[in-house]
Amino acid sequence: MRAAKDFWDYLRTATPARIALGRAGDGLPTSRLLEFELAHARARDAVWAGLDSGALLAELAVWQPVVVHSAAPDRVTFLQRPDLGRRLSQESQRVLSRGSYGATIIIADGLSAAAIGAQAAPLCKMLLAAQNFVFAPPVVALQARVALGDEVAARQGAALAVVLIGERPGLSSCDSMGAYITFDPKPGETCDANRNCVSNIRGEGLSLVEASRRILGIMELARRIRQSGTCLKEDDALALQPPVPQ
């Protein structure tokens, strides 16, 4: 005899969120429990995975990228000490050369190296192709948090920092990348309210083309008003960019 269709099945076709899971007695159906355990395992693997920096360097070789490390010496320390992930190691402080640039792009492993490995290089190329910005050599940052970009930009002499970083994995996505845009970043002083964020960049979320359009719009408006964060509204920034062709 064929089992009756779950009344809530239609909700699951509209979202990857863990909703309408059903019930088997006092617990979840076995299939839903196994799905949860698989998603949890993938999220944990994403947090612990290392970034293939060599592949990124090869992809971006024409722009002469450099690799830096945060003050966190390993993955365990990085996860336990977020503050160390926001500062450059002493050796990396000497790697960056100062110039005068409109912007710099920092590719940081963050909490999902898988997201960076899959999406950072093509998005970085789209941004670097923008003709109205002078970019510093791109930086690949290991064991890095968002605020590490402040120090990188200050040492490179860049007015804008664009940090592409692996976002914290969830139970419906372990490969999501975020972009944080900060005007005139100051190490140790800039706070989260001074940043604009474009999030959920992934195959089933925000496309690379749309992410590039939003980031460049925010960068352009930030340069005009010389501010970012709560002082900059994304709708105003998007008005500066042509719509994505349908």
N, C-alpha and C positions, 0 to 999 in steps of 0.2 A: 504494500500500500504506500503510495507516495506521500511524503511528509508535507504538511500544510506550509505554505509560504509565510515567512515572518512578516507581520503587518508593517514593521519598521524598515524593511529592506530598502525601500526607496530612499531613505535618508542616507544610507551608506553609499549610494551611487552619486551623491552630491558633494561628499566631503571625505577626505582620508582620516578625519578625526575619529577617535574611538567612541562611537555613540551607538545606541541601540544594539547592544551586544547580546541580548537575550539572557536566558536563565536555564539552568539545569538543576532542579532542586533548589538548594540554597547557594549554589555557586554558578560560575560561568560555564557555558558549553565548552567541551574539550577543545574544539577548533578555535574558539576565541581565546582561550587560555594559551594555546600554543602560539597563536599570532602575537599575543602580548609578549611572551617570553622571547620570541624571535626578534621583535622590534626592540626590546630592552637590550638584548645581546648586541644587536647592530649599533645601538646608541653607545654602549660601553666601548665597543671596538673602535668606534669613530673617535672617541675622546682620547684613547690611548695610542692610536696610530700615528706613525711618524710621517713627515712630509718629504717627498722626493724632491729636494731642492735642485738636484742636478738636472732633472727633466725641465723644471721651470727655467733654469738658467739657459738651457739649450733652446727652449722655445722663444726666449726673449733676447737671444744673444746679440741681435743687431742693435739693441739699445744699451748694451754693456751693463747689465744688471749686477748688483753686488749682494752678497749674503751677510747678514748680521745675526747675532744671537742676543737674546735678552740676558739679564743677570741670573736667570734661573738655569742652573747647569744641566738639568735633566727633566724628564717629563714628570716624575713624581714631585719634584720641588716646584715645578711650574703649576701643578694642580693644587698644591698645598699652600703656595705663597704667591697669590695674584700680584702682590706689589712688586715682586722681582720680575714678573713678566712685563711690567710697564717701564722698565729701565734697560738701557743697553749695557752689555758687559763692557768691562774696561777695554778689552781688545777691540771690540766692535766700534767703540767710540773713535778709534784711530783710523778705521776703514773708510769713513765717509768724508768726502771732500766738499768743502764749502764753495758755493757759487752764488748765482742770483737767478732764481727760477720762479716761474709762476705757480708750479705745482709739483708734487712728487707723489708717486704711487708706491705704497708699501703693501706687499703681499704677505700676510701673516697667517701662520697655521691655526692659531686660536684653538678652538675646541673641536674642530673637525677638519683634519688634513685632507680627508676624502673630498670635501666640498671644494677646497682650494685646488687639489689636483685635477678635479674635473672641470672647473669653471674659471679659475683665476686668470690663466694665460690668455684665453680668447677675449675675455672682458678687458684685460689690461691692454691688449693690442688695439681694441676699439677706442679706448680712451686716449692712448698715445697717438692715435691717428688724428686727433682733433687739431686743427690748424691754428686755433686761436689761443693756445697755451704753449708755453715753453716748459717742458718737463725735465726734471732732474733724472739721472739714471734710476730706473726702478730698483726697489730694494726688496729682497726676499728675507723675511724675518722669522726666525725659529724660536719656539717657546715664547710666543709674543701675544700680548694683550693689545687692545685698541690704543691705549695711551702711549704705547711705544712709538707710535707714529709722530707724536708731538716732538720727541727728541730727535728722531730721524730728520724731520722737516727743518727743525731749528739748525741742526748741524749741516744740512745741505743748503740752507739759505732759501727755502721754498716758502712761498706765501700761503699755499694751500696743501694740506695733507689729505690724501685719499687712501684710507686703509681698507683693503679687501681682506676679510677675515672669516674663518670658519665659525659659524654660529653654533651655539650650544645645541647638541642633538636632542630631538624630541622623539616621542614614540610613533610619530607619523612621518618623520623626516630626519635623516642623519647626514644629509649632504647639502644643507642650506648654507649659503654664503651671504654675508652682509657687507655693506660698504658704508664707511663712516667718513664724512667730509667735514673738515675743520679749517676755518680761516684763521691765519696768524696764530698757530698753536704755540703754546708756551709750556715747556716741560714742568710738571709739578704744579702748574697754576690752572691750566685749562680743565674745565669740568665737563661732564656729560651734557649739560644744558647748552654748551657751546658747539655741539656737534649736530649734524644732520645725518640721519640713517636711512639707507635704502636696504630693505631686508628681504628675506625669502627668495633669494636669487638661486634658482635651480630649475631643472627640467619641468617639474610639475608646479612650479610657482611663477616667479617673475622671470621672463625671458632675458637673455643677455642683451638683446637689442633694446628692449624697453629699459632695462637697468642702466645701460650706457646712456640712453637719452635722459633719464632722470638725474643721473650723477652729473653729467655735463651741464644740465640746466641749473642744478644747485651750485656747481662750481662757478658758472658765469654770473649768477645773481650774487653769490658771495663776494666775488671780485668787485662787482659794481657797488654794493652797499658796504663792503669791507666788514662784514659780519657773517656769522653762521649760527646754527642752533635755533633757539627759540625766537630769535630776531628774524629768521628767514623762513618763509612759508613755501612749502613744496609746490603748491598750486601756482604761485607767482613764478617760481623757477621753471615749471613745465610750460608756462606760457611763452617762454623764450625759445623753446625747442619745437621743431616740426613734429607733427604726429607720426606714429609708426604706421607705415602703409599696411592696409588690411589685406 
